[in-house]
Amino acid sequence: MKTSTKRAVRVDHIDWRHPGVRISNAMYLMQTTDLSVTQVACDVGFVDMLTFEREFKKYTLMTPKEFKARSTPD
């Protein structure tokens, strides 16, 4: 994860063990940056997109692409 992104979400390395924290950080990045969903997944520590999508949907009840589309102003 880029240092600038870590600073933006203010997360210590210990928090990366908890998927809910990583998903919260992904949600924040999708709302506040123009990063792609793939880049956000990598930045919050997921190396497999399928796992990221599964975990994201488990916590938000929508896919990362659906969330990003709803979070992005028209």
Buried (B, 14 or more C-beta within 10 A) or exposed (E): BEEEBBEBBEBEEEBBEEBEBBBBBBBBBBEEEEBEBEBBBBBBBBEEEEEBBEBBBEBBEEBBEEBBEEEEEE
